[in-house]
Amino acid sequence: MQQRLDYRTASPEAFKAMLHCEQQVHKSGLEESLLELVKSRASQINGCAWCLDMHSKDARARGETEQRLYLLPVWRDAPCYSARERAALAWTEALTRLSDAHDVPDAVYAQAREHFDEKALVDLTLAIIAINGWNRLNVAFRTTVGDYVSPHATRR
């Protein structure tokens, strides 16, 4: 598919607003490994190839295993995720699929609260809002996929 437009140059102000949100997410104190799983899972659900390419590369560069990345679509059946990661992934799916249910189930909220205090849950929610926004920008404008190089990758 051919890219429709480059949203970064078409509206630098909108891009800057999204970057500001992303910077806040990274200042939150949430583990980067957790954020990469959340971003990857939301991107899988939304069918965002650009973001999935980016976050799988960033996760690998930060030490994430291929097995955990491969099993992410079926995380409920895979024993390699911690209880905290499972709570974050359940929260991610509930918020990303909000239009399907029009609600976040109480059980998913309770699971998230077991592992995240109020601030952390708001920060996690902002991370999910941000990745869903990035997904929508990249899917809508068909951002060209495959050229992303992780700044965390080891230089050879």
PyRosetta script that sets phi, psi and omega in degrees:
from pyrosetta import init, pose_from_sequence

init()
pose = pose_from_sequence("MQQRLDYRTASPEAFKAMLHCEQQVHKSGLEESLLELVKSRASQINGCAWCLDMHSKDARARGETEQRLYLLPVWRDAPCYSARERAALAWTEALTRLSDAHDVPDAVYAQAREHFDEKALVDLTLAIIAINGWNRLNVAFRTTVGDYVSPHATRR")
pose.set_psi(1, 145.4)
pose.set_omega(1, 179.0)
pose.set_phi(2, -92.8)
pose.set_psi(2, 139.6)
pose.set_omega(2, 178.6)
pose.set_phi(3, -62.8)
pose.set_psi(3, 136.1)
pose.set_omega(3, -179.0)
pose.set_phi(4, -79.1)
pose.set_psi(4, -46.6)
pose.set_omega(4, 175.7)
pose.set_phi(5, -161.8)
pose.set_psi(5, 164.3)
pose.set_omega(5, 177.2)
pose.set_phi(6, -99.9)
pose.set_psi(6, 101.3)
pose.set_omega(6, -175.5)
pose.set_phi(7, -63.2)
pose.set_psi(7, -24.8)
pose.set_omega(7, 179.5)
pose.set_phi(8, -65.4)
pose.set_psi(8, -39.3)
pose.set_omega(8, 179.3)
pose.set_phi(9, -89.5)
pose.set_psi(9, -27.6)
pose.set_omega(9, 179.8)
pose.set_phi(10, -67.1)
pose.set_psi(10, -36.8)
pose.set_omega(10, 178.8)
pose.set_phi(11, -144.5)
pose.set_psi(11, 81.2)
pose.set_omega(11, -179.5)
pose.set_phi(12, -57.1)
pose.set_psi(12, -29.9)
pose.set_omega(12, -179.8)
pose.set_phi(13, -67.7)
pose.set_psi(13, -42.5)
pose.set_omega(13, 177.8)
pose.set_phi(14, -64.8)
pose.set_psi(14, -43.3)
pose.set_omega(14, 178.0)
pose.set_phi(15, -60.8)
pose.set_psi(15, -43.1)
pose.set_omega(15, 178.9)
pose.set_phi(16, -62.6)
pose.set_psi(16, -39.0)
pose.set_omega(16, 177.8)
pose.set_phi(17, -63.6)
pose.set_psi(17, -42.7)
pose.set_omega(17, 177.3)
pose.set_phi(18, -64.5)
pose.set_psi(18, -41.0)
pose.set_omega(18, 178.1)
pose.set_phi(19, -63.1)
pose.set_psi(19, -38.7)
pose.set_omega(19, 178.7)
pose.set_phi(20, -61.9)
pose.set_psi(20, -43.0)
pose.set_omega(20, 177.0)
pose.set_phi(21, -61.4)
pose.set_psi(21, -45.0)
pose.set_omega(21, 179.7)
pose.set_phi(22, -62.7)
pose.set_psi(22, -40.1)
pose.set_omega(22, 177.7)
pose.set_phi(23, -62.9)
pose.set_psi(23, -39.1)
pose.set_omega(23, 177.1)
pose.set_phi(24, -62.5)
pose.set_psi(24, -40.8)
pose.set_omega(24, 177.8)
pose.set_phi(25, -58.5)
pose.set_psi(25, -44.2)
pose.set_omega(25, -176.5)
pose.set_phi(26, -75.1)
pose.set_psi(26, -16.9)
pose.set_omega(26, 175.5)
pose.set_phi(27, -88.7)
pose.set_psi(27, -4.6)
pose.set_omega(27, -171.5)
pose.set_phi(28, -69.9)
pose.set_psi(28, -24.3)
pose.set_omega(28, -176.1)
pose.set_phi(29, 97.2)
pose.set_psi(29, -6.1)
pose.set_omega(29, 175.3)
pose.set_phi(30, -67.0)
pose.set_psi(30, 146.2)
pose.set_omega(30, -178.4)
pose.set_phi(31, -62.2)
pose.set_psi(31, 134.0)
pose.set_omega(31, 179.5)
pose.set_phi(32, -61.0)
pose.set_psi(32, -36.9)
pose.set_omega(32, 179.5)
pose.set_phi(33, -63.0)
pose.set_psi(33, -39.6)
pose.set_omega(33, 177.5)
pose.set_phi(34, -65.5)
pose.set_psi(34, -44.5)
pose.set_omega(34, 179.3)
pose.set_phi(35, -60.5)
pose.set_psi(35, -40.0)
pose.set_omega(35, 179.9)
pose.set_phi(36, -66.1)
pose.set_psi(36, -37.8)
pose.set_omega(36, 176.5)
pose.set_phi(37, -64.1)
pose.set_psi(37, -45.7)
pose.set_omega(37, 180.0)
pose.set_phi(38, -61.3)
pose.set_psi(38, -46.6)
pose.set_omega(38, -179.0)
pose.set_phi(39, -65.4)
pose.set_psi(39, -39.4)
pose.set_omega(39, 178.3)
pose.set_phi(40, -65.9)
pose.set_psi(40, -44.0)
pose.set_omega(40, -178.4)
pose.set_phi(41, -65.1)
pose.set_psi(41, -45.1)
pose.set_omega(41, 177.6)
pose.set_phi(42, -61.1)
pose.set_psi(42, -40.1)
pose.set_omega(42, -179.6)
pose.set_phi(43, -65.9)
pose.set_psi(43, -35.0)
pose.set_omega(43, 175.2)
pose.set_phi(44, -63.8)
pose.set_psi(44, -47.6)
pose.set_omega(44, -178.5)
pose.set_phi(45, -60.3)
pose.set_psi(45, -42.1)
pose.set_omega(45, -176.6)
pose.set_phi(46, -83.7)
pose.set_psi(46, -4.7)
pose.set_omega(46, -180.0)
pose.set_phi(47, 66.8)
pose.set_psi(47, 35.3)
pose.set_omega(47, -179.1)
pose.set_phi(48, -96.2)
pose.set_psi(48, 97.0)
pose.set_omega(48, -177.8)
pose.set_phi(49, -63.0)
pose.set_psi(49, -39.2)
pose.set_omega(49, -177.6)
pose.set_phi(50, -62.8)
pose.set_psi(50, -49.1)
pose.set_omega(50, -178.3)
pose.set_phi(51, -68.3)
pose.set_psi(51, -36.5)
pose.set_omega(51, 178.4)
pose.set_phi(52, -65.3)
pose.set_psi(52, -40.8)
pose.set_omega(52, 175.5)
pose.set_phi(53, -59.4)
pose.set_psi(53, -48.3)
pose.set_omega(53, -178.1)
pose.set_phi(54, -62.3)
pose.set_psi(54, -52.2)
pose.set_omega(54, -171.8)
pose.set_phi(55, -76.1)
pose.set_psi(55, -26.8)
pose.set_omega(55, 173.4)
pose.set_phi(56, -70.2)
pose.set_psi(56, -38.0)
pose.set_omega(56, 177.0)
pose.set_phi(57, -67.5)
pose.set_psi(57, -42.9)
pose.set_omega(57, 178.2)
pose.set_phi(58, -64.6)
pose.set_psi(58, -42.1)
pose.set_omega(58, 179.4)
pose.set_phi(59, -61.7)
pose.set_psi(59, -46.4)
pose.set_omega(59, 178.9)
pose.set_phi(60, -62.0)
pose.set_psi(60, -42.3)
pose.set_omega(60, -179.6)
pose.set_phi(61, -63.6)
pose.set_psi(61, -27.2)
pose.set_omega(61, 179.9)
pose.set_phi(62, -91.8)
pose.set_psi(62, 4.3)
pose.set_omega(62, 174.2)
pose.set_phi(63, 104.8)
pose.set_psi(63, 3.6)
pose.set_omega(63, 178.6)
pose.set_phi(64, -65.5)
pose.set_psi(64, 144.7)
pose.set_omega(64, -179.2)
pose.set_phi(65, -83.0)
pose.set_psi(65, 152.4)
pose.set_omega(65, 176.7)
pose.set_phi(66, -63.6)
pose.set_psi(66, -38.4)
pose.set_omega(66, -179.1)
pose.set_phi(67, -56.9)
pose.set_psi(67, -46.9)
pose.set_omega(67, -178.8)
pose.set_phi(68, -66.8)
pose.set_psi(68, -33.8)
pose.set_omega(68, 176.2)
pose.set_phi(69, -69.9)
pose.set_psi(69, -41.2)
pose.set_omega(69, 179.5)
pose.set_phi(70, -65.6)
pose.set_psi(70, -35.9)
pose.set_omega(70, -176.0)
pose.set_phi(71, -86.7)
pose.set_psi(71, -2.6)
pose.set_omega(71, -176.5)
pose.set_phi(72, -54.9)
pose.set_psi(72, -40.3)
pose.set_omega(72, 178.9)
pose.set_phi(73, -63.5)
pose.set_psi(73, -21.8)
pose.set_omega(73, -178.9)
pose.set_phi(74, -120.7)
pose.set_psi(74, 37.9)
pose.set_omega(74, -174.5)
pose.set_phi(75, -55.8)
pose.set_psi(75, -30.3)
pose.set_omega(75, -179.3)
pose.set_phi(76, -63.5)
pose.set_psi(76, -28.8)
pose.set_omega(76, -177.1)
pose.set_phi(77, -98.1)
pose.set_psi(77, -3.0)
pose.set_omega(77, -176.2)
pose.set_phi(78, -105.6)
pose.set_psi(78, 128.3)
pose.set_omega(78, -175.7)
pose.set_phi(79, -79.3)
pose.set_psi(79, 2.2)
pose.set_omega(79, -171.3)
pose.set_phi(80, -88.4)
pose.set_psi(80, 6.4)
pose.set_omega(80, 179.5)
pose.set_phi(81, -110.3)
pose.set_psi(81, 140.6)
pose.set_omega(81, 179.1)
pose.set_phi(82, -72.2)
pose.set_psi(82, 166.4)
pose.set_omega(82, 177.5)
pose.set_phi(83, -60.8)
pose.set_psi(83, -38.8)
pose.set_omega(83, 178.2)
pose.set_phi(84, -64.5)
pose.set_psi(84, -43.5)
pose.set_omega(84, 178.1)
pose.set_phi(85, -64.2)
pose.set_psi(85, -40.2)
pose.set_omega(85, 178.3)
pose.set_phi(86, -62.2)
pose.set_psi(86, -42.3)
pose.set_omega(86, 177.8)
pose.set_phi(87, -62.4)
pose.set_psi(87, -42.6)
pose.set_omega(87, 179.7)
pose.set_phi(88, -66.4)
pose.set_psi(88, -39.2)
pose.set_omega(88, 179.5)
pose.set_phi(89, -69.2)
pose.set_psi(89, -38.6)
pose.set_omega(89, 176.3)
pose.set_phi(90, -63.7)
pose.set_psi(90, -42.7)
pose.set_omega(90, 178.1)
pose.set_phi(91, -63.1)
pose.set_psi(91, -42.8)
pose.set_omega(91, 178.6)
pose.set_phi(92, -59.3)
pose.set_psi(92, -48.0)
pose.set_omega(92, -178.8)
pose.set_phi(93, -64.4)
pose.set_psi(93, -42.1)
pose.set_omega(93, -179.4)
pose.set_phi(94, -62.4)
pose.set_psi(94, -42.9)
pose.set_omega(94, -179.1)
pose.set_phi(95, -74.4)
pose.set_psi(95, -37.3)
pose.set_omega(95, -179.0)
pose.set_phi(96, -69.8)
pose.set_psi(96, -32.6)
pose.set_omega(96, 179.8)
pose.set_phi(97, -100.3)
pose.set_psi(97, 23.1)
pose.set_omega(97, -176.2)
pose.set_phi(98, -53.7)
pose.set_psi(98, -36.7)
pose.set_omega(98, -178.4)
pose.set_phi(99, -66.8)
pose.set_psi(99, -22.2)
pose.set_omega(99, 178.1)
pose.set_phi(100, -72.2)
pose.set_psi(100, -43.0)
pose.set_omega(100, -173.0)
pose.set_phi(101, -107.1)
pose.set_psi(101, -20.7)
pose.set_omega(101, -176.1)
pose.set_phi(102, 60.7)
pose.set_psi(102, 22.6)
pose.set_omega(102, -178.1)
pose.set_phi(103, -165.7)
pose.set_psi(103, 154.4)
pose.set_omega(103, 169.5)
pose.set_phi(104, -105.1)
pose.set_psi(104, 118.8)
pose.set_omega(104, -177.1)
pose.set_phi(105, -58.1)
pose.set_psi(105, 144.1)
pose.set_omega(105, 178.6)
pose.set_phi(106, -56.4)
pose.set_psi(106, -37.3)
pose.set_omega(106, -179.2)
pose.set_phi(107, -64.8)
pose.set_psi(107, -36.9)
pose.set_omega(107, 178.6)
pose.set_phi(108, -69.2)
pose.set_psi(108, -41.7)
pose.set_omega(108, 176.4)
pose.set_phi(109, -61.8)
pose.set_psi(109, -45.6)
pose.set_omega(109, -179.4)
pose.set_phi(110, -61.7)
pose.set_psi(110, -41.0)
pose.set_omega(110, 177.9)
pose.set_phi(111, -62.5)
pose.set_psi(111, -43.5)
pose.set_omega(111, 179.3)
pose.set_phi(112, -63.6)
pose.set_psi(112, -42.0)
pose.set_omega(112, -178.5)
pose.set_phi(113, -67.4)
pose.set_psi(113, -23.6)
pose.set_omega(113, 175.5)
pose.set_phi(114, -65.0)
pose.set_psi(114, -27.6)
pose.set_omega(114, -172.0)
pose.set_phi(115, -116.7)
pose.set_psi(115, -10.1)
pose.set_omega(115, -177.7)
pose.set_phi(116, -134.4)
pose.set_psi(116, 129.4)
pose.set_omega(116, 173.7)
pose.set_phi(117, -72.9)
pose.set_psi(117, 178.5)
pose.set_omega(117, -175.2)
pose.set_phi(118, -57.4)
pose.set_psi(118, -47.9)
pose.set_omega(118, -179.0)
pose.set_phi(119, -62.3)
pose.set_psi(119, -46.6)
pose.set_omega(119, -178.5)
pose.set_phi(120, -62.8)
pose.set_psi(120, -36.1)
pose.set_omega(120, 179.4)
pose.set_phi(121, -70.1)
pose.set_psi(121, -38.0)
pose.set_omega(121, 174.9)
pose.set_phi(122, -64.9)
pose.set_psi(122, -43.2)
pose.set_omega(122, 178.9)
pose.set_phi(123, -62.8)
pose.set_psi(123, -42.2)
pose.set_omega(123, 176.7)
pose.set_phi(124, -62.5)
pose.set_psi(124, -41.4)
pose.set_omega(124, 178.7)
pose.set_phi(125, -62.7)
pose.set_psi(125, -41.2)
pose.set_omega(125, 176.5)
pose.set_phi(126, -62.4)
pose.set_psi(126, -39.5)
pose.set_omega(126, 177.5)
pose.set_phi(127, -60.9)
pose.set_psi(127, -40.2)
pose.set_omega(127, 179.8)
pose.set_phi(128, -69.8)
pose.set_psi(128, -40.7)
pose.set_omega(128, 175.5)
pose.set_phi(129, -59.6)
pose.set_psi(129, -44.6)
pose.set_omega(129, -178.1)
pose.set_phi(130, -63.0)
pose.set_psi(130, -48.4)
pose.set_omega(130, -177.0)
pose.set_phi(131, -67.0)
pose.set_psi(131, -34.9)
pose.set_omega(131, 175.8)
pose.set_phi(132, -64.1)
pose.set_psi(132, -36.3)
pose.set_omega(132, 175.8)
pose.set_phi(133, -65.4)
pose.set_psi(133, -47.6)
pose.set_omega(133, 177.4)
pose.set_phi(134, -59.6)
pose.set_psi(134, -42.9)
pose.set_omega(134, 178.7)
pose.set_phi(135, -56.9)
pose.set_psi(135, -45.3)
pose.set_omega(135, -176.9)
pose.set_phi(136, -66.9)
pose.set_psi(136, -38.3)
pose.set_omega(136, 175.7)
pose.set_phi(137, -62.8)
pose.set_psi(137, -47.3)
pose.set_omega(137, -175.9)
pose.set_phi(138, -71.8)
pose.set_psi(138, -36.5)
pose.set_omega(138, 177.0)
pose.set_phi(139, -69.9)
pose.set_psi(139, -46.5)
pose.set_omega(139, -177.3)
pose.set_phi(140, -59.8)
pose.set_psi(140, -40.2)
pose.set_omega(140, -174.6)
pose.set_phi(141, -103.4)
pose.set_psi(141, 7.7)
pose.set_omega(141, 175.3)
pose.set_phi(142, 51.3)
pose.set_psi(142, 53.6)
pose.set_omega(142, 179.2)
pose.set_phi(143, -56.9)
pose.set_psi(143, 132.8)
pose.set_omega(143, -178.3)
pose.set_phi(144, -59.8)
pose.set_psi(144, 130.7)
pose.set_omega(144, -174.0)
pose.set_phi(145, -102.7)
pose.set_psi(145, 144.1)
pose.set_omega(145, 167.9)
pose.set_phi(146, 115.1)
pose.set_psi(146, -18.1)
pose.set_omega(146, -175.3)
pose.set_phi(147, -90.5)
pose.set_psi(147, -6.1)
pose.set_omega(147, -176.4)
pose.set_phi(148, -64.9)
pose.set_psi(148, 133.9)
pose.set_omega(148, 174.5)
pose.set_phi(149, -121.3)
pose.set_psi(149, 124.3)
pose.set_omega(149, -177.6)
pose.set_phi(150, -66.8)
pose.set_psi(150, 131.6)
pose.set_omega(150, 175.8)
pose.set_phi(151, -70.2)
pose.set_psi(151, -10.1)
pose.set_omega(151, -179.6)
pose.set_phi(152, -93.4)
pose.set_psi(152, -5.6)
pose.set_omega(152, -178.4)
pose.set_phi(153, -69.7)
pose.set_psi(153, 144.8)
pose.set_omega(153, 177.7)
pose.set_phi(154, -70.3)
pose.set_psi(154, 130.9)
pose.set_omega(154, 177.9)
pose.set_phi(155, -76.2)
pose.set_psi(155, 135.9)
pose.set_omega(155, 179.1)
pose.set_phi(156, -117.3)
pose.dump_pdb("model.pdb")
